[in-house]
């Protein structure tokens, strides 16, 4: 269910953790400035 990341930024989802490999703690954001955790409702 984590295939909704918009194209435009290199986001390599690791197969094991299903998390963007480029993320740095909770500071990782997509090109729109929203964190992937916010996008996927992890820290709502």
PDB file of N, CA, C and O in Angstrom, chain B, residues numbered from 101:
ATOM      1  N   UNK B 101       0.830  -1.213   0.000  1.00  0.00           N
ATOM      2  CA  UNK B 101       0.000   0.000   0.000  1.00  0.00           C
ATOM      3  C   UNK B 101       0.861   1.260   0.000  1.00  0.00           C
ATOM      4  O   UNK B 101       0.343   2.371   0.111  1.00  0.00           O
ATOM      5  N   UNK B 102       2.178   1.084  -0.125  1.00  0.00           N
ATOM      6  CA  UNK B 102       3.027   2.278  -0.054  1.00  0.00           C
ATOM      7  C   UNK B 102       3.511   2.636  -1.447  1.00  0.00           C
ATOM      8  O   UNK B 102       4.675   3.002  -1.614  1.00  0.00           O
ATOM      9  N   UNK B 103       2.657   2.542  -2.444  1.00  0.00           N
ATOM     10  CA  UNK B 103       3.124   2.875  -3.791  1.00  0.00           C
ATOM     11  C   UNK B 103       2.568   4.203  -4.253  1.00  0.00           C
ATOM     12  O   UNK B 103       2.476   4.458  -5.454  1.00  0.00           O
ATOM     13  N   UNK B 104       2.189   5.065  -3.296  1.00  0.00           N
ATOM     14  CA  UNK B 104       1.543   6.312  -3.674  1.00  0.00           C
ATOM     15  C   UNK B 104       2.488   7.495  -3.681  1.00  0.00           C
ATOM     16  O   UNK B 104       2.031   8.636  -3.751  1.00  0.00           O
ATOM     17  N   UNK B 105       3.797   7.262  -3.610  1.00  0.00           N
ATOM     18  CA  UNK B 105       4.743   8.379  -3.626  1.00  0.00           C
ATOM     19  C   UNK B 105       4.835   8.938  -5.042  1.00  0.00           C
ATOM     20  O   UNK B 105       5.062   8.189  -5.992  1.00  0.00           O
ATOM     21  N   UNK B 106       4.662  10.227  -5.185  1.00  0.00           N
ATOM     22  CA  UNK B 106       4.671  10.841  -6.512  1.00  0.00           C
ATOM     23  C   UNK B 106       6.072  10.778  -7.132  1.00  0.00           C
ATOM     24  O   UNK B 106       7.072  10.849  -6.419  1.00  0.00           O
ATOM     25  N   UNK B 107       6.136  10.646  -8.437  1.00  0.00           N
ATOM     26  CA  UNK B 107       7.422  10.653  -9.133  1.00  0.00           C
ATOM     27  C   UNK B 107       8.047  12.036  -9.095  1.00  0.00           C
ATOM     28  O   UNK B 107       7.364  13.021  -8.816  1.00  0.00           O
ATOM     29  N   UNK B 108       9.320  12.112  -9.369  1.00  0.00           N
ATOM     30  CA  UNK B 108       9.976  13.418  -9.372  1.00  0.00           C
ATOM     31  C   UNK B 108      11.153  13.444  -8.427  1.00  0.00           C
ATOM     32  O   UNK B 108      12.083  14.228  -8.615  1.00  0.00           O
ATOM     33  N   UNK B 109      11.129  12.600  -7.414  1.00  0.00           N
ATOM     34  CA  UNK B 109      12.251  12.537  -6.478  1.00  0.00           C
ATOM     35  C   UNK B 109      12.670  11.083  -6.328  1.00  0.00           C
ATOM     36  O   UNK B 109      11.829  10.185  -6.290  1.00  0.00           O
ATOM     37  N   UNK B 110      13.980  10.857  -6.242  1.00  0.00           N
ATOM     38  CA  UNK B 110      14.435   9.476  -6.131  1.00  0.00           C
ATOM     39  C   UNK B 110      14.094   8.919  -4.760  1.00  0.00           C
ATOM     40  O   UNK B 110      14.776   9.208  -3.777  1.00  0.00           O
ATOM     41  N   UNK B 111      13.046   8.128  -4.699  1.00  0.00           N
ATOM     42  CA  UNK B 111      12.668   7.510  -3.428  1.00  0.00           C
ATOM     43  C   UNK B 111      12.784   6.008  -3.579  1.00  0.00           C
ATOM     44  O   UNK B 111      11.906   5.355  -4.143  1.00  0.00           O
ATOM     45  N   UNK B 112      13.871   5.473  -3.072  1.00  0.00           N
ATOM     46  CA  UNK B 112      14.074   4.032  -3.202  1.00  0.00           C
ATOM     47  C   UNK B 112      13.502   3.313  -1.991  1.00  0.00           C
ATOM     48  O   UNK B 112      14.099   3.317  -0.914  1.00  0.00           O
ATOM     49  N   UNK B 113      12.347   2.700  -2.176  1.00  0.00           N
ATOM     50  CA  UNK B 113      11.747   1.986  -1.063  1.00  0.00           C
ATOM     51  C   UNK B 113      12.483   0.665  -0.866  1.00  0.00           C
ATOM     52  O   UNK B 113      12.570  -0.151  -1.783  1.00  0.00           O
ATOM     53  N   UNK B 114      13.003   0.468   0.320  1.00  0.00           N
ATOM     54  CA  UNK B 114      13.695  -0.790   0.571  1.00  0.00           C
ATOM     55  C   UNK B 114      12.665  -1.901   0.678  1.00  0.00           C
ATOM     56  O   UNK B 114      11.584  -1.695   1.230  1.00  0.00           O
ATOM     57  N   UNK B 115      12.985  -3.054   0.166  1.00  0.00           N
ATOM     58  CA  UNK B 115      12.024  -4.150   0.121  1.00  0.00           C
ATOM     59  C   UNK B 115      11.696  -4.663   1.520  1.00  0.00           C
ATOM     60  O   UNK B 115      10.580  -5.112   1.784  1.00  0.00           O
ATOM     61  N   UNK B 116      12.692  -4.589   2.419  1.00  0.00           N
ATOM     62  CA  UNK B 116      12.461  -5.156   3.744  1.00  0.00           C
ATOM     63  C   UNK B 116      11.644  -4.234   4.637  1.00  0.00           C
ATOM     64  O   UNK B 116      10.705  -4.679   5.298  1.00  0.00           O
ATOM     65  N   UNK B 117      11.997  -2.951   4.659  1.00  0.00           N
ATOM     66  CA  UNK B 117      11.359  -2.058   5.630  1.00  0.00           C
ATOM     67  C   UNK B 117      10.233  -1.251   5.010  1.00  0.00           C
ATOM     68  O   UNK B 117       9.444  -0.640   5.732  1.00  0.00           O
ATOM     69  N   UNK B 118      10.142  -1.236   3.663  1.00  0.00           N
ATOM     70  CA  UNK B 118       9.110  -0.475   2.970  1.00  0.00           C
ATOM     71  C   UNK B 118       9.245   1.018   3.285  1.00  0.00           C
ATOM     72  O   UNK B 118       8.260   1.754   3.236  1.00  0.00           O
ATOM     73  N   UNK B 119      10.458   1.461   3.605  1.00  0.00           N
ATOM     74  CA  UNK B 119      10.650   2.875   3.912  1.00  0.00           C
ATOM     75  C   UNK B 119      11.623   3.495   2.927  1.00  0.00           C
ATOM     76  O   UNK B 119      12.525   2.816   2.438  1.00  0.00           O
ATOM     77  N   UNK B 120      11.455   4.766   2.631  1.00  0.00           N
ATOM     78  CA  UNK B 120      12.387   5.456   1.730  1.00  0.00           C
ATOM     79  C   UNK B 120      13.795   5.371   2.293  1.00  0.00           C
ATOM     80  O   UNK B 120      14.021   5.696   3.459  1.00  0.00           O
ATOM     81  N   UNK B 121      14.754   4.932   1.463  1.00  0.00           N
ATOM     82  CA  UNK B 121      16.111   4.739   1.950  1.00  0.00           C
ATOM     83  C   UNK B 121      16.813   6.067   2.193  1.00  0.00           C
ATOM     84  O   UNK B 121      17.819   6.126   2.900  1.00  0.00           O
ATOM     85  N   UNK B 122      16.280   7.127   1.608  1.00  0.00           N
ATOM     86  CA  UNK B 122      16.955   8.419   1.732  1.00  0.00           C
ATOM     87  C   UNK B 122      16.513   9.151   2.991  1.00  0.00           C
ATOM     88  O   UNK B 122      17.049  10.213   3.307  1.00  0.00           O
ATOM     89  N   UNK B 123      15.540   8.597   3.716  1.00  0.00           N
ATOM     90  CA  UNK B 123      14.984   9.328   4.846  1.00  0.00           C
ATOM     91  C   UNK B 123      15.991   9.473   5.978  1.00  0.00           C
ATOM     92  O   UNK B 123      16.782   8.568   6.245  1.00  0.00           O
ATOM     93  N   UNK B 124      15.948  10.621   6.635  1.00  0.00           N
ATOM     94  CA  UNK B 124      16.844  10.859   7.765  1.00  0.00           C
ATOM     95  C   UNK B 124      15.977  11.052   8.992  1.00  0.00           C
ATOM     96  O   UNK B 124      15.516  12.162   9.258  1.00  0.00           O
ATOM     97  N   UNK B 125      15.750   9.992   9.738  1.00  0.00           N
ATOM     98  CA  UNK B 125      14.870  10.089  10.890  1.00  0.00           C
ATOM     99  C   UNK B 125      13.467  10.425  10.419  1.00  0.00           C
ATOM    100  O   UNK B 125      12.897   9.710   9.596  1.00  0.00           O
ATOM    101  N   UNK B 126      12.903  11.521  10.941  1.00  0.00           N
ATOM    102  CA  UNK B 126      11.550  11.907  10.527  1.00  0.00           C
ATOM    103  C   UNK B 126      11.619  13.170   9.687  1.00  0.00           C
ATOM    104  O   UNK B 126      10.605  13.825   9.447  1.00  0.00           O
ATOM    105  N   UNK B 127      12.825  13.506   9.243  1.00  0.00           N
ATOM    106  CA  UNK B 127      13.014  14.745   8.480  1.00  0.00           C
ATOM    107  C   UNK B 127      12.805  14.529   6.990  1.00  0.00           C
ATOM    108  O   UNK B 127      12.818  15.487   6.216  1.00  0.00           O
ATOM    109  N   UNK B 128      12.613  13.283   6.581  1.00  0.00           N
ATOM    110  CA  UNK B 128      12.479  12.994   5.167  1.00  0.00           C
ATOM    111  C   UNK B 128      11.190  13.586   4.613  1.00  0.00           C
ATOM    112  O   UNK B 128      10.116  13.381   5.180  1.00  0.00           O
ATOM    113  N   UNK B 129      11.291  14.311   3.519  1.00  0.00           N
ATOM    114  CA  UNK B 129      10.098  14.894   2.906  1.00  0.00           C
ATOM    115  C   UNK B 129      10.099  14.630   1.411  1.00  0.00           C
ATOM    116  O   UNK B 129      11.149  14.403   0.810  1.00  0.00           O
ATOM    117  N   UNK B 130       8.914  14.663   0.817  1.00  0.00           N
ATOM    118  CA  UNK B 130       8.848  14.507  -0.627  1.00  0.00           C
ATOM    119  C   UNK B 130       9.052  15.862  -1.282  1.00  0.00           C
ATOM    120  O   UNK B 130       9.351  16.845  -0.604  1.00  0.00           O
ATOM    121  N   UNK B 131       8.892  15.917  -2.591  1.00  0.00           N
ATOM    122  CA  UNK B 131       9.187  17.170  -3.294  1.00  0.00           C
ATOM    123  C   UNK B 131       8.169  18.252  -2.968  1.00  0.00           C
ATOM    124  O   UNK B 131       8.365  19.415  -3.319  1.00  0.00           O
ATOM    125  N   UNK B 132       7.099  17.881  -2.310  1.00  0.00           N
ATOM    126  CA  UNK B 132       6.101  18.878  -1.933  1.00  0.00           C
ATOM    127  C   UNK B 132       6.352  19.400  -0.531  1.00  0.00           C
ATOM    128  O   UNK B 132       5.632  20.280  -0.060  1.00  0.00           O
ATOM    129  N   UNK B 133       7.373  18.867   0.147  1.00  0.00           N
ATOM    130  CA  UNK B 133       7.696  19.354   1.482  1.00  0.00           C
ATOM    131  C   UNK B 133       6.964  18.604   2.574  1.00  0.00           C
ATOM    132  O   UNK B 133       7.064  18.945   3.753  1.00  0.00           O
ATOM    133  N   UNK B 134       6.218  17.566   2.171  1.00  0.00           N
ATOM    134  CA  UNK B 134       5.504  16.795   3.186  1.00  0.00           C
ATOM    135  C   UNK B 134       6.302  15.542   3.518  1.00  0.00           C
ATOM    136  O   UNK B 134       6.852  14.895   2.627  1.00  0.00           O
ATOM    137  N   UNK B 135       6.363  15.207   4.785  1.00  0.00           N
ATOM    138  CA  UNK B 135       7.129  14.030   5.177  1.00  0.00           C
ATOM    139  C   UNK B 135       6.417  12.770   4.701  1.00  0.00           C
ATOM    140  O   UNK B 135       5.192  12.756   4.576  1.00  0.00           O
ATOM    141  N   UNK B 136       7.179  11.715   4.435  1.00  0.00           N
ATOM    142  CA  UNK B 136       6.553  10.478   3.981  1.00  0.00           C
ATOM    143  C   UNK B 136       5.719   9.891   5.106  1.00  0.00           C
ATOM    144  O   UNK B 136       4.742   9.184   4.861  1.00  0.00           O
ATOM    145  N   UNK B 137       6.115  10.192   6.366  1.00  0.00           N
ATOM    146  CA  UNK B 137       5.333   9.694   7.496  1.00  0.00           C
ATOM    147  C   UNK B 137       3.952  10.352   7.482  1.00  0.00           C
ATOM    148  O   UNK B 137       2.944   9.706   7.767  1.00  0.00           O
ATOM    149  N   UNK B 138       3.918  11.647   7.146  1.00  0.00           N
ATOM    150  CA  UNK B 138       2.642  12.349   7.084  1.00  0.00           C
ATOM    151  C   UNK B 138       1.811  11.806   5.925  1.00  0.00           C
ATOM    152  O   UNK B 138       0.603  11.601   6.042  1.00  0.00           O
ATOM    153  N   UNK B 139       2.483  11.585   4.824  1.00  0.00           N
ATOM    154  CA  UNK B 139       1.775  11.130   3.629  1.00  0.00           C
ATOM    155  C   UNK B 139       1.126   9.768   3.873  1.00  0.00           C
ATOM    156  O   UNK B 139       0.059   9.478   3.331  1.00  0.00           O
ATOM    157  N   UNK B 140       1.770   8.938   4.685  1.00  0.00           N
ATOM    158  CA  UNK B 140       1.265   7.594   4.893  1.00  0.00           C
ATOM    159  C   UNK B 140       0.600   7.429   6.258  1.00  0.00           C
ATOM    160  O   UNK B 140       0.307   6.313   6.687  1.00  0.00           O
ATOM    161  N   UNK B 141       0.366   8.555   6.932  1.00  0.00           N
ATOM    162  CA  UNK B 141      -0.389   8.490   8.174  1.00  0.00           C
ATOM    163  C   UNK B 141       0.345   7.789   9.309  1.00  0.00           C
ATOM    164  O   UNK B 141      -0.288   7.193  10.180  1.00  0.00           O
ATOM    165  N   UNK B 142       1.675   7.855   9.310  1.00  0.00           N
ATOM    166  CA  UNK B 142       2.428   7.165  10.352  1.00  0.00           C
ATOM    167  C   UNK B 142       2.376   7.946  11.656  1.00  0.00           C
ATOM    168  O   UNK B 142       2.251   7.364  12.734  1.00  0.00           O
ATOM    169  N   UNK B 143       2.473   9.273  11.551  1.00  0.00           N
ATOM    170  CA  UNK B 143       2.505  10.088  12.775  1.00  0.00           C
ATOM    171  C   UNK B 143       1.345  11.065  12.798  1.00  0.00           C
ATOM    172  O   UNK B 143       1.515  12.236  13.136  1.00  0.00           O
ATOM    173  N   UNK B 144       0.142  10.572  12.431  1.00  0.00           N
ATOM    174  CA  UNK B 144      -1.003  11.476  12.357  1.00  0.00           C
ATOM    175  C   UNK B 144      -1.377  12.002  13.721  1.00  0.00           C
ATOM    176  O   UNK B 144      -2.323  12.779  13.845  1.00  0.00           O
TER     177      UNK B 144
END
